Amino acid sequence: MDSDVDDIDFQNFKGIYFNDDPNRKYTDPETGAHFEYFDFFKRLAKLKELRRKIDKELGILDTESVESPKT
């Protein structure tokens, strides 16, 4: 049985310290998460905006701008 380590492209591996100070590893004391909430939220907001641009280029309807029907 092969391990996941066999599939790692070490030339392009960024790991958890990519573009950051390796001494600044974060671990939430309550949940054990390896990300800070607001950092994660900021990254998701950027992805949401990128997705909106891609959807616009593809002509996909933006569901957030459409009002839901009133009952």
PDB file of N, H, CA, C and O in Angstrom:
ATOM      1  N   MET A   1       0.844  -1.182   0.000  1.00  0.00           N
ATOM      2  CA  MET A   1       0.000   0.000   0.000  1.00  0.00           C
ATOM      3  C   MET A   1       0.891   1.248   0.000  1.00  0.00           C
ATOM      4  O   MET A   1       1.791   1.376   0.830  1.00  0.00           O
ATOM      5  N   ASP A   2       0.630   2.164  -0.940  1.00  0.00           N
ATOM      6  H   ASP A   2      -0.101   2.060  -1.615  1.00  0.00           H
ATOM      7  CA  ASP A   2       1.417   3.396  -1.045  1.00  0.00           C
ATOM      8  C   ASP A   2       0.895   4.445  -0.074  1.00  0.00           C
ATOM      9  O   ASP A   2      -0.307   4.537   0.178  1.00  0.00           O
ATOM     10  N   SER A   3       1.812   5.225   0.463  1.00  0.00           N
ATOM     11  H   SER A   3       2.788   5.150   0.258  1.00  0.00           H
ATOM     12  CA  SER A   3       1.388   6.312   1.343  1.00  0.00           C
ATOM     13  C   SER A   3       1.225   7.585   0.521  1.00  0.00           C
ATOM     14  O   SER A   3       1.680   7.657  -0.621  1.00  0.00           O
ATOM     15  N   ASP A   4       0.575   8.591   1.106  1.00  0.00           N
ATOM     16  H   ASP A   4       0.206   8.533   2.034  1.00  0.00           H
ATOM     17  CA  ASP A   4       0.390   9.873   0.436  1.00  0.00           C
ATOM     18  C   ASP A   4       1.715  10.586   0.207  1.00  0.00           C
ATOM     19  O   ASP A   4       1.817  11.429  -0.684  1.00  0.00           O
ATOM     20  N   VAL A   5       2.718  10.262   0.991  1.00  0.00           N
ATOM     21  H   VAL A   5       2.635   9.578   1.715  1.00  0.00           H
ATOM     22  CA  VAL A   5       4.028  10.902   0.870  1.00  0.00           C
ATOM     23  C   VAL A   5       4.641  10.613  -0.491  1.00  0.00           C
ATOM     24  O   VAL A   5       5.430  11.412  -0.994  1.00  0.00           O
ATOM     25  N   ASP A   6       4.296   9.503  -1.083  1.00  0.00           N
ATOM     26  H   ASP A   6       3.654   8.853  -0.673  1.00  0.00           H
ATOM     27  CA  ASP A   6       4.848   9.142  -2.382  1.00  0.00           C
ATOM     28  C   ASP A   6       4.385  10.070  -3.496  1.00  0.00           C
ATOM     29  O   ASP A   6       5.039  10.152  -4.536  1.00  0.00           O
ATOM     30  N   ASP A   7       3.275  10.767  -3.302  1.00  0.00           N
ATOM     31  H   ASP A   7       2.744  10.701  -2.457  1.00  0.00           H
ATOM     32  CA  ASP A   7       2.708  11.616  -4.346  1.00  0.00           C
ATOM     33  C   ASP A   7       3.071  13.093  -4.203  1.00  0.00           C
ATOM     34  O   ASP A   7       2.586  13.911  -4.984  1.00  0.00           O
ATOM     35  N   ILE A   8       3.898  13.454  -3.242  1.00  0.00           N
ATOM     36  H   ILE A   8       4.292  12.789  -2.607  1.00  0.00           H
ATOM     37  CA  ILE A   8       4.232  14.860  -3.006  1.00  0.00           C
ATOM     38  C   ILE A   8       5.261  15.338  -4.024  1.00  0.00           C
ATOM     39  O   ILE A   8       6.282  14.687  -4.248  1.00  0.00           O
ATOM     40  N   ASP A   9       4.978  16.484  -4.635  1.00  0.00           N
ATOM     41  H   ASP A   9       4.149  17.013  -4.454  1.00  0.00           H
ATOM     42  CA  ASP A   9       5.916  17.137  -5.544  1.00  0.00           C
ATOM     43  C   ASP A   9       6.782  18.075  -4.697  1.00  0.00           C
ATOM     44  O   ASP A   9       6.411  19.226  -4.470  1.00  0.00           O
ATOM     45  N   PHE A  10       7.919  17.589  -4.238  1.00  0.00           N
ATOM     46  H   PHE A  10       8.221  16.653  -4.422  1.00  0.00           H
ATOM     47  CA  PHE A  10       8.748  18.356  -3.311  1.00  0.00           C
ATOM     48  C   PHE A  10       9.334  19.617  -3.936  1.00  0.00           C
ATOM     49  O   PHE A  10       9.714  20.537  -3.212  1.00  0.00           O
ATOM     50  N   GLN A  11       9.416  19.678  -5.261  1.00  0.00           N
ATOM     51  H   GLN A  11       9.107  18.930  -5.849  1.00  0.00           H
ATOM     52  CA  GLN A  11       9.916  20.894  -5.920  1.00  0.00           C
ATOM     53  C   GLN A  11       8.925  22.051  -5.753  1.00  0.00           C
ATOM     54  O   GLN A  11       9.325  23.215  -5.737  1.00  0.00           O
ATOM     55  N   ASN A  12       7.630  21.729  -5.630  1.00  0.00           N
ATOM     56  H   ASN A  12       7.305  20.783  -5.644  1.00  0.00           H
ATOM     57  CA  ASN A  12       6.600  22.759  -5.529  1.00  0.00           C
ATOM     58  C   ASN A  12       5.863  22.722  -4.200  1.00  0.00           C
ATOM     59  O   ASN A  12       4.840  23.390  -4.046  1.00  0.00           O
ATOM     60  N   PHE A  13       6.352  21.971  -3.257  1.00  0.00           N
ATOM     61  H   PHE A  13       7.183  21.428  -3.382  1.00  0.00           H
ATOM     62  CA  PHE A  13       5.682  21.837  -1.966  1.00  0.00           C
ATOM     63  C   PHE A  13       5.810  23.122  -1.165  1.00  0.00           C
ATOM     64  O   PHE A  13       6.911  23.645  -0.989  1.00  0.00           O
ATOM     65  N   LYS A  14       4.684  23.629  -0.683  1.00  0.00           N
ATOM     66  H   LYS A  14       3.790  23.205  -0.826  1.00  0.00           H
ATOM     67  CA  LYS A  14       4.690  24.883   0.059  1.00  0.00           C
ATOM     68  C   LYS A  14       4.491  24.654   1.549  1.00  0.00           C
ATOM     69  O   LYS A  14       4.987  25.435   2.361  1.00  0.00           O
ATOM     70  N   GLY A  15       3.795  23.627   1.915  1.00  0.00           N
ATOM     71  H   GLY A  15       3.392  22.992   1.255  1.00  0.00           H
ATOM     72  CA  GLY A  15       3.586  23.316   3.323  1.00  0.00           C
ATOM     73  C   GLY A  15       2.810  24.395   4.055  1.00  0.00           C
ATOM     74  O   GLY A  15       2.230  25.286   3.435  1.00  0.00           O
ATOM     75  N   ILE A  16       2.804  24.309   5.371  1.00  0.00           N
ATOM     76  H   ILE A  16       3.275  23.585   5.874  1.00  0.00           H
ATOM     77  CA  ILE A  16       2.019  25.255   6.158  1.00  0.00           C
ATOM     78  C   ILE A  16       2.719  26.585   6.356  1.00  0.00           C
ATOM     79  O   ILE A  16       2.096  27.524   6.853  1.00  0.00           O
ATOM     80  N   TYR A  17       3.988  26.709   5.989  1.00  0.00           N
ATOM     81  H   TYR A  17       4.494  25.947   5.585  1.00  0.00           H
ATOM     82  CA  TYR A  17       4.737  27.940   6.211  1.00  0.00           C
ATOM     83  C   TYR A  17       4.916  28.764   4.946  1.00  0.00           C
ATOM     84  O   TYR A  17       5.678  29.731   4.957  1.00  0.00           O
ATOM     85  N   PHE A  18       4.243  28.417   3.864  1.00  0.00           N
ATOM     86  H   PHE A  18       3.623  27.632   3.855  1.00  0.00           H
ATOM     87  CA  PHE A  18       4.428  29.131   2.606  1.00  0.00           C
ATOM     88  C   PHE A  18       4.175  30.618   2.779  1.00  0.00           C
ATOM     89  O   PHE A  18       3.134  31.034   3.287  1.00  0.00           O
ATOM     90  N   ASN A  19       5.133  31.399   2.354  1.00  0.00           N
ATOM     91  H   ASN A  19       5.979  31.061   1.942  1.00  0.00           H
ATOM     92  CA  ASN A  19       5.016  32.860   2.353  1.00  0.00           C
ATOM     93  C   ASN A  19       4.752  33.405   3.759  1.00  0.00           C
ATOM     94  O   ASN A  19       4.045  34.400   3.914  1.00  0.00           O
ATOM     95  N   ASP A  20       5.299  32.776   4.751  1.00  0.00           N
ATOM     96  H   ASP A  20       5.874  31.968   4.625  1.00  0.00           H
ATOM     97  CA  ASP A  20       5.044  33.188   6.133  1.00  0.00           C
ATOM     98  C   ASP A  20       6.276  32.891   6.976  1.00  0.00           C
ATOM     99  O   ASP A  20       7.190  32.188   6.545  1.00  0.00           O
ATOM    100  N   ASP A  21       6.281  33.421   8.140  1.00  0.00           N
ATOM    101  H   ASP A  21       5.538  33.992   8.490  1.00  0.00           H
ATOM    102  CA  ASP A  21       7.365  33.187   9.087  1.00  0.00           C
ATOM    103  C   ASP A  21       7.217  31.792   9.678  1.00  0.00           C
ATOM    104  O   ASP A  21       6.189  31.505  10.292  1.00  0.00           O
ATOM    105  N   PRO A  22       8.211  30.908   9.516  1.00  0.00           N
ATOM    106  CA  PRO A  22       8.083  29.545  10.020  1.00  0.00           C
ATOM    107  C   PRO A  22       7.954  29.470  11.540  1.00  0.00           C
ATOM    108  O   PRO A  22       7.550  28.436  12.073  1.00  0.00           O
ATOM    109  N   ASN A  23       8.286  30.536  12.234  1.00  0.00           N
ATOM    110  H   ASN A  23       8.614  31.376  11.802  1.00  0.00           H
ATOM    111  CA  ASN A  23       8.144  30.544  13.689  1.00  0.00           C
ATOM    112  C   ASN A  23       6.755  30.999  14.128  1.00  0.00           C
ATOM    113  O   ASN A  23       6.484  31.085  15.326  1.00  0.00           O
ATOM    114  N   ARG A  24       5.878  31.287  13.179  1.00  0.00           N
ATOM    115  H   ARG A  24       6.098  31.217  12.206  1.00  0.00           H
ATOM    116  CA  ARG A  24       4.566  31.822  13.487  1.00  0.00           C
ATOM    117  C   ARG A  24       3.468  30.795  13.255  1.00  0.00           C
ATOM    118  O   ARG A  24       2.354  31.178  12.898  1.00  0.00           O
ATOM    119  N   LYS A  25       3.726  29.546  13.437  1.00  0.00           N
ATOM    120  H   LYS A  25       4.631  29.235  13.727  1.00  0.00           H
ATOM    121  CA  LYS A  25       2.705  28.517  13.269  1.00  0.00           C
ATOM    122  C   LYS A  25       1.607  28.734  14.299  1.00  0.00           C
ATOM    123  O   LYS A  25       1.887  28.937  15.481  1.00  0.00           O
ATOM    124  N   TYR A  26       0.359  28.691  13.850  1.00  0.00           N
ATOM    125  H   TYR A  26       0.131  28.526  12.890  1.00  0.00           H
ATOM    126  CA  TYR A  26      -0.778  28.951  14.730  1.00  0.00           C
ATOM    127  C   TYR A  26      -1.529  27.658  14.996  1.00  0.00           C
ATOM    128  O   TYR A  26      -1.739  26.857  14.086  1.00  0.00           O
ATOM    129  N   THR A  27      -1.929  27.456  16.231  1.00  0.00           N
ATOM    130  H   THR A  27      -1.759  28.107  16.971  1.00  0.00           H
ATOM    131  CA  THR A  27      -2.813  26.358  16.600  1.00  0.00           C
ATOM    132  C   THR A  27      -3.819  26.904  17.602  1.00  0.00           C
ATOM    133  O   THR A  27      -3.445  27.424  18.653  1.00  0.00           O
ATOM    134  N   ASP A  28      -5.096  26.782  17.265  1.00  0.00           N
ATOM    135  H   ASP A  28      -5.400  26.360  16.411  1.00  0.00           H
ATOM    136  CA  ASP A  28      -6.142  27.258  18.169  1.00  0.00           C
ATOM    137  C   ASP A  28      -6.169  26.387  19.413  1.00  0.00           C
ATOM    138  O   ASP A  28      -6.245  25.163  19.305  1.00  0.00           O
ATOM    139  N   PRO A  29      -6.109  26.994  20.590  1.00  0.00           N
ATOM    140  CA  PRO A  29      -6.062  26.197  21.812  1.00  0.00           C
ATOM    141  C   PRO A  29      -7.343  25.410  22.092  1.00  0.00           C
ATOM    142  O   PRO A  29      -7.298  24.366  22.742  1.00  0.00           O
ATOM    143  N   GLU A  30      -8.489  25.907  21.603  1.00  0.00           N
ATOM    144  H   GLU A  30      -8.526  26.755  21.074  1.00  0.00           H
ATOM    145  CA  GLU A  30      -9.757  25.217  21.859  1.00  0.00           C
ATOM    146  C   GLU A  30     -10.047  24.126  20.838  1.00  0.00           C
ATOM    147  O   GLU A  30     -10.435  23.015  21.200  1.00  0.00           O
ATOM    148  N   THR A  31      -9.856  24.449  19.551  1.00  0.00           N
ATOM    149  H   THR A  31      -9.541  25.351  19.257  1.00  0.00           H
ATOM    150  CA  THR A  31     -10.260  23.511  18.496  1.00  0.00           C
ATOM    151  C   THR A  31      -9.106  22.724  17.900  1.00  0.00           C
ATOM    152  O   THR A  31      -9.312  21.667  17.304  1.00  0.00           O
ATOM    153  N   GLY A  32      -7.883  23.240  18.060  1.00  0.00           N
ATOM    154  H   GLY A  32      -7.716  24.099  18.544  1.00  0.00           H
ATOM    155  CA  GLY A  32      -6.733  22.591  17.447  1.00  0.00           C
ATOM    156  C   GLY A  32      -6.547  22.958  15.984  1.00  0.00           C
ATOM    157  O   GLY A  32      -5.660  22.425  15.317  1.00  0.00           O
ATOM    158  N   ALA A  33      -7.385  23.873  15.475  1.00  0.00           N
ATOM    159  H   ALA A  33      -8.106  24.306  16.016  1.00  0.00           H
ATOM    160  CA  ALA A  33      -7.296  24.292  14.074  1.00  0.00           C
ATOM    161  C   ALA A  33      -5.939  24.944  13.806  1.00  0.00           C
ATOM    162  O   ALA A  33      -5.386  25.615  14.678  1.00  0.00           O
ATOM    163  N   HIS A  34      -5.409  24.748  12.608  1.00  0.00           N
ATOM    164  H   HIS A  34      -5.858  24.203  11.900  1.00  0.00           H
ATOM    165  CA  HIS A  34      -4.125  25.326  12.224  1.00  0.00           C
ATOM    166  C   HIS A  34      -4.321  26.570  11.374  1.00  0.00           C
ATOM    167  O   HIS A  34      -3.499  26.853  10.503  1.00  0.00           O
ATOM    168  N   PHE A  35      -5.390  27.315  11.608  1.00  0.00           N
ATOM    169  H   PHE A  35      -6.058  27.084  12.315  1.00  0.00           H
ATOM    170  CA  PHE A  35      -5.634  28.576  10.920  1.00  0.00           C
ATOM    171  C   PHE A  35      -6.342  29.516  11.889  1.00  0.00           C
ATOM    172  O   PHE A  35      -7.054  29.087  12.797  1.00  0.00           O
ATOM    173  N   GLU A  36      -6.128  30.798  11.670  1.00  0.00           N
ATOM    174  H   GLU A  36      -5.550  31.147  10.933  1.00  0.00           H
ATOM    175  CA  GLU A  36      -6.821  31.792  12.476  1.00  0.00           C
ATOM    176  C   GLU A  36      -8.135  32.121  11.783  1.00  0.00           C
ATOM    177  O   GLU A  36      -8.186  32.218  10.557  1.00  0.00           O
ATOM    178  N   TYR A  37      -9.184  32.290  12.555  1.00  0.00           N
ATOM    179  H   TYR A  37      -9.142  32.212  13.551  1.00  0.00           H
ATOM    180  CA  TYR A  37     -10.526  32.495  12.015  1.00  0.00           C
ATOM    181  C   TYR A  37     -10.566  33.637  11.010  1.00  0.00           C
ATOM    182  O   TYR A  37     -11.044  33.451   9.892  1.00  0.00           O
ATOM    183  N   PHE A  38     -10.072  34.818  11.384  1.00  0.00           N
ATOM    184  H   PHE A  38      -9.683  34.969  12.293  1.00  0.00           H
ATOM    185  CA  PHE A  38     -10.189  35.975  10.508  1.00  0.00           C
ATOM    186  C   PHE A  38      -9.299  35.852   9.276  1.00  0.00           C
ATOM    187  O   PHE A  38      -9.652  36.378   8.220  1.00  0.00           O
ATOM    188  N   ASP A  39      -8.165  35.180   9.376  1.00  0.00           N
ATOM    189  H   ASP A  39      -7.878  34.753  10.233  1.00  0.00           H
ATOM    190  CA  ASP A  39      -7.340  34.922   8.208  1.00  0.00           C
ATOM    191  C   ASP A  39      -8.093  34.022   7.238  1.00  0.00           C
ATOM    192  O   ASP A  39      -8.113  34.275   6.033  1.00  0.00           O
ATOM    193  N   PHE A  40      -8.705  32.981   7.763  1.00  0.00           N
ATOM    194  H   PHE A  40      -8.688  32.776   8.742  1.00  0.00           H
ATOM    195  CA  PHE A  40      -9.482  32.057   6.938  1.00  0.00           C
ATOM    196  C   PHE A  40     -10.666  32.781   6.293  1.00  0.00           C
ATOM    197  O   PHE A  40     -10.950  32.582   5.112  1.00  0.00           O
ATOM    198  N   PHE A  41     -11.349  33.615   7.068  1.00  0.00           N
ATOM    199  H   PHE A  41     -11.118  33.776   8.027  1.00  0.00           H
ATOM    200  CA  PHE A  41     -12.492  34.373   6.564  1.00  0.00           C
ATOM    201  C   PHE A  41     -12.062  35.303   5.428  1.00  0.00           C
ATOM    202  O   PHE A  41     -12.756  35.410   4.417  1.00  0.00           O
ATOM    203  N   LYS A  42     -10.922  35.974   5.593  1.00  0.00           N
ATOM    204  H   LYS A  42     -10.358  35.888   6.415  1.00  0.00           H
ATOM    205  CA  LYS A  42     -10.408  36.891   4.572  1.00  0.00           C
ATOM    206  C   LYS A  42     -10.086  36.127   3.284  1.00  0.00           C
ATOM    207  O   LYS A  42     -10.370  36.611   2.188  1.00  0.00           O
ATOM    208  N   ARG A  43      -9.501  34.948   3.413  1.00  0.00           N
ATOM    209  H   ARG A  43      -9.270  34.555   4.304  1.00  0.00           H
ATOM    210  CA  ARG A  43      -9.181  34.142   2.235  1.00  0.00           C
ATOM    211  C   ARG A  43     -10.443  33.674   1.516  1.00  0.00           C
ATOM    212  O   ARG A  43     -10.492  33.650   0.286  1.00  0.00           O
ATOM    213  N   LEU A  44     -11.459  33.304   2.288  1.00  0.00           N
ATOM    214  H   LEU A  44     -11.419  33.323   3.287  1.00  0.00           H
ATOM    215  CA  LEU A  44     -12.730  32.892   1.677  1.00  0.00           C
ATOM    216  C   LEU A  44     -13.404  34.062   0.954  1.00  0.00           C
ATOM    217  O   LEU A  44     -14.002  33.873  -0.105  1.00  0.00           O
ATOM    218  N   ALA A  45     -13.311  35.271   1.523  1.00  0.00           N
ATOM    219  H   ALA A  45     -12.825  35.425   2.384  1.00  0.00           H
ATOM    220  CA  ALA A  45     -13.902  36.445   0.880  1.00  0.00           C
ATOM    221  C   ALA A  45     -13.226  36.707  -0.469  1.00  0.00           C
ATOM    222  O   ALA A  45     -13.896  37.052  -1.443  1.00  0.00           O
ATOM    223  N   LYS A  46     -11.897  36.544  -0.526  1.00  0.00           N
ATOM    224  H   LYS A  46     -11.353  36.264   0.265  1.00  0.00           H
ATOM    225  CA  LYS A  46     -11.176  36.722  -1.797  1.00  0.00           C
ATOM    226  C   LYS A  46     -11.608  35.677  -2.818  1.00  0.00           C
ATOM    227  O   LYS A  46     -11.793  35.988  -3.994  1.00  0.00           O
ATOM    228  N   LEU A  47     -11.769  34.439  -2.362  1.00  0.00           N
ATOM    229  H   LEU A  47     -11.619  34.186  -1.406  1.00  0.00           H
ATOM    230  CA  LEU A  47     -12.217  33.377  -3.265  1.00  0.00           C
ATOM    231  C   LEU A  47     -13.632  33.623  -3.759  1.00  0.00           C
ATOM    232  O   LEU A  47     -13.951  33.339  -4.914  1.00  0.00           O
ATOM    233  N   LYS A  48     -14.478  34.151  -2.888  1.00  0.00           N
ATOM    234  H   LYS A  48     -14.219  34.382  -1.950  1.00  0.00           H
ATOM    235  CA  LYS A  48     -15.863  34.448  -3.267  1.00  0.00           C
ATOM    236  C   LYS A  48     -15.883  35.501  -4.377  1.00  0.00           C
ATOM    237  O   LYS A  48     -16.639  35.373  -5.341  1.00  0.00           O
ATOM    238  N   GLU A  49     -15.059  36.535  -4.243  1.00  0.00           N
ATOM    239  H   GLU A  49     -14.446  36.638  -3.460  1.00  0.00           H
ATOM    240  CA  GLU A  49     -14.993  37.577  -5.262  1.00  0.00           C
ATOM    241  C   GLU A  49     -14.447  37.019  -6.576  1.00  0.00           C
ATOM    242  O   GLU A  49     -14.956  37.344  -7.649  1.00  0.00           O
ATOM    243  N   LEU A  50     -13.414  36.182  -6.495  1.00  0.00           N
ATOM    244  H   LEU A  50     -13.000  35.918  -5.624  1.00  0.00           H
ATOM    245  CA  LEU A  50     -12.867  35.554  -7.701  1.00  0.00           C
ATOM    246  C   LEU A  50     -13.928  34.687  -8.372  1.00  0.00           C
ATOM    247  O   LEU A  50     -14.061  34.710  -9.596  1.00  0.00           O
ATOM    248  N   ARG A  51     -14.685  33.920  -7.581  1.00  0.00           N
ATOM    249  H   ARG A  51     -14.577  33.901  -6.587  1.00  0.00           H
ATOM    250  CA  ARG A  51     -15.732  33.061  -8.134  1.00  0.00           C
ATOM    251  C   ARG A  51     -16.811  33.894  -8.819  1.00  0.00           C
ATOM    252  O   ARG A  51     -17.337  33.511  -9.864  1.00  0.00           O
ATOM    253  N   ARG A  52     -17.137  35.050  -8.212  1.00  0.00           N
ATOM    254  H   ARG A  52     -16.709  35.362  -7.364  1.00  0.00           H
ATOM    255  CA  ARG A  52     -18.134  35.939  -8.814  1.00  0.00           C
ATOM    256  C   ARG A  52     -17.663  36.422 -10.183  1.00  0.00           C
ATOM    257  O   ARG A  52     -18.457  36.487 -11.121  1.00  0.00           O
ATOM    258  N   LYS A  53     -16.374  36.763 -10.307  1.00  0.00           N
ATOM    259  H   LYS A  53     -15.728  36.710  -9.545  1.00  0.00           H
ATOM    260  CA  LYS A  53     -15.824  37.207 -11.593  1.00  0.00           C
ATOM    261  C   LYS A  53     -15.862  36.076 -12.620  1.00  0.00           C
ATOM    262  O   LYS A  53     -16.219  36.291 -13.779  1.00  0.00           O
ATOM    263  N   ILE A  54     -15.495  34.881 -12.188  1.00  0.00           N
ATOM    264  H   ILE A  54     -15.206  34.706 -11.247  1.00  0.00           H
ATOM    265  CA  ILE A  54     -15.512  33.728 -13.101  1.00  0.00           C
ATOM    266  C   ILE A  54     -16.932  33.451 -13.574  1.00  0.00           C
ATOM    267  O   ILE A  54     -17.160  33.224 -14.762  1.00  0.00           O
ATOM    268  N   ASP A  55     -17.891  33.468 -12.644  1.00  0.00           N
ATOM    269  H   ASP A  55     -17.706  33.653 -11.679  1.00  0.00           H
ATOM    270  CA  ASP A  55     -19.290  33.230 -13.007  1.00  0.00           C
ATOM    271  C   ASP A  55     -19.789  34.276 -13.995  1.00  0.00           C
ATOM    272  O   ASP A  55     -20.529  33.954 -14.924  1.00  0.00           O
ATOM    273  N   LYS A  56     -19.383  35.535 -13.795  1.00  0.00           N
ATOM    274  H   LYS A  56     -18.782  35.797 -13.040  1.00  0.00           H
ATOM    275  CA  LYS A  56     -19.795  36.602 -14.710  1.00  0.00           C
ATOM    276  C   LYS A  56     -19.229  36.349 -16.106  1.00  0.00           C
ATOM    277  O   LYS A  56     -19.935  36.517 -17.101  1.00  0.00           O
ATOM    278  N   GLU A  57     -17.957  35.943 -16.185  1.00  0.00           N
ATOM    279  H   GLU A  57     -17.384  35.806 -15.376  1.00  0.00           H
ATOM    280  CA  GLU A  57     -17.348  35.645 -17.479  1.00  0.00           C
ATOM    281  C   GLU A  57     -18.036  34.471 -18.171  1.00  0.00           C
ATOM    282  O   GLU A  57     -18.137  34.438 -19.398  1.00  0.00           O
ATOM    283  N   LEU A  58     -18.504  33.516 -17.385  1.00  0.00           N
ATOM    284  H   LEU A  58     -18.422  33.542 -16.389  1.00  0.00           H
ATOM    285  CA  LEU A  58     -19.172  32.346 -17.943  1.00  0.00           C
ATOM    286  C   LEU A  58     -20.663  32.572 -18.196  1.00  0.00           C
ATOM    287  O   LEU A  58     -21.339  31.714 -18.764  1.00  0.00           O
ATOM    288  N   GLY A  59     -21.166  33.722 -17.773  1.00  0.00           N
ATOM    289  H   GLY A  59     -20.617  34.419 -17.312  1.00  0.00           H
ATOM    290  CA  GLY A  59     -22.574  34.020 -17.961  1.00  0.00           C
ATOM    291  C   GLY A  59     -23.477  33.274 -16.993  1.00  0.00           C
ATOM    292  O   GLY A  59     -24.653  33.049 -17.280  1.00  0.00           O
ATOM    293  N   ILE A  60     -22.925  32.891 -15.845  1.00  0.00           N
ATOM    294  H   ILE A  60     -21.970  33.074 -15.612  1.00  0.00           H
ATOM    295  CA  ILE A  60     -23.699  32.185 -14.837  1.00  0.00           C
ATOM    296  C   ILE A  60     -24.361  33.220 -13.936  1.00  0.00           C
ATOM    297  O   ILE A  60     -23.718  34.179 -13.508  1.00  0.00           O
ATOM    298  N   LEU A  61     -25.638  33.026 -13.652  1.00  0.00           N
ATOM    299  H   LEU A  61     -26.159  32.247 -14.000  1.00  0.00           H
ATOM    300  CA  LEU A  61     -26.410  33.957 -12.846  1.00  0.00           C
ATOM    301  C   LEU A  61     -25.871  34.029 -11.424  1.00  0.00           C
ATOM    302  O   LEU A  61     -25.590  33.006 -10.800  1.00  0.00           O
ATOM    303  N   ASP A  62     -25.731  35.240 -10.928  1.00  0.00           N
ATOM    304  H   ASP A  62     -25.959  36.071 -11.435  1.00  0.00           H
ATOM    305  CA  ASP A  62     -25.282  35.467  -9.547  1.00  0.00           C
ATOM    306  C   ASP A  62     -26.482  35.313  -8.630  1.00  0.00           C
ATOM    307  O   ASP A  62     -27.376  36.159  -8.635  1.00  0.00           O
ATOM    308  N   THR A  63     -26.515  34.250  -7.848  1.00  0.00           N
ATOM    309  H   THR A  63     -25.789  33.563  -7.844  1.00  0.00           H
ATOM    310  CA  THR A  63     -27.674  33.957  -7.001  1.00  0.00           C
ATOM    311  C   THR A  63     -27.830  34.948  -5.865  1.00  0.00           C
ATOM    312  O   THR A  63     -28.933  35.092  -5.337  1.00  0.00           O
ATOM    313  N   GLU A  64     -26.775  35.632  -5.471  1.00  0.00           N
ATOM    314  H   GLU A  64     -25.879  35.515  -5.900  1.00  0.00           H
ATOM    315  CA  GLU A  64     -26.890  36.603  -4.378  1.00  0.00           C
ATOM    316  C   GLU A  64     -27.591  37.874  -4.821  1.00  0.00           C
ATOM    317  O   GLU A  64     -28.175  38.576  -3.995  1.00  0.00           O
ATOM    318  N   SER A  65     -27.545  38.181  -6.103  1.00  0.00           N
ATOM    319  H   SER A  65     -27.070  37.612  -6.774  1.00  0.00           H
ATOM    320  CA  SER A  65     -28.169  39.414  -6.576  1.00  0.00           C
ATOM    321  C   SER A  65     -29.627  39.205  -6.956  1.00  0.00           C
ATOM    322  O   SER A  65     -30.333  40.166  -7.258  1.00  0.00           O
ATOM    323  N   VAL A  66     -30.082  37.960  -6.944  1.00  0.00           N
ATOM    324  H   VAL A  66     -29.508  37.179  -6.698  1.00  0.00           H
ATOM    325  CA  VAL A  66     -31.460  37.655  -7.304  1.00  0.00           C
ATOM    326  C   VAL A  66     -32.305  37.615  -6.037  1.00  0.00           C
ATOM    327  O   VAL A  66     -31.954  36.947  -5.065  1.00  0.00           O
ATOM    328  N   GLU A  67     -33.412  38.332  -6.059  1.00  0.00           N
ATOM    329  H   GLU A  67     -33.697  38.875  -6.848  1.00  0.00           H
ATOM    330  CA  GLU A  67     -34.287  38.318  -4.889  1.00  0.00           C
ATOM    331  C   GLU A  67     -35.078  37.024  -4.875  1.00  0.00           C
ATOM    332  O   GLU A  67     -35.487  36.519  -5.920  1.00  0.00           O
ATOM    333  N   SER A  68     -35.290  36.494  -3.682  1.00  0.00           N
ATOM    334  H   SER A  68     -34.958  36.904  -2.833  1.00  0.00           H
ATOM    335  CA  SER A  68     -36.093  35.280  -3.569  1.00  0.00           C
ATOM    336  C   SER A  68     -37.565  35.651  -3.665  1.00  0.00           C
ATOM    337  O   SER A  68     -37.957  36.742  -3.252  1.00  0.00           O
ATOM    338  N   PRO A  69     -38.385  34.751  -4.206  1.00  0.00           N
ATOM    339  CA  PRO A  69     -39.812  35.059  -4.371  1.00  0.00           C
ATOM    340  C   PRO A  69     -40.491  35.223  -3.015  1.00  0.00           C
ATOM    341  O   PRO A  69     -40.196  34.509  -2.057  1.00  0.00           O
ATOM    342  N   LYS A  70     -41.396  36.172  -2.967  1.00  0.00           N
ATOM    343  H   LYS A  70     -41.635  36.752  -3.745  1.00  0.00           H
ATOM    344  CA  LYS A  70     -42.137  36.428  -1.723  1.00  0.00           C
ATOM    345  C   LYS A  70     -43.354  35.511  -1.678  1.00  0.00           C
ATOM    346  O   LYS A  70     -44.049  35.317  -2.676  1.00  0.00           O
ATOM    347  N   THR A  71     -43.587  34.962  -0.513  1.00  0.00           N
ATOM    348  H   THR A  71     -43.023  35.120   0.297  1.00  0.00           H
ATOM    349  CA  THR A  71     -44.751  34.065  -0.384  1.00  0.00           C
ATOM    350  C   THR A  71     -45.821  34.691   0.460  1.00  0.00           C
ATOM    351  O   THR A  71     -46.870  34.085   0.677  1.00  0.00           O
TER     352      THR A  71
END
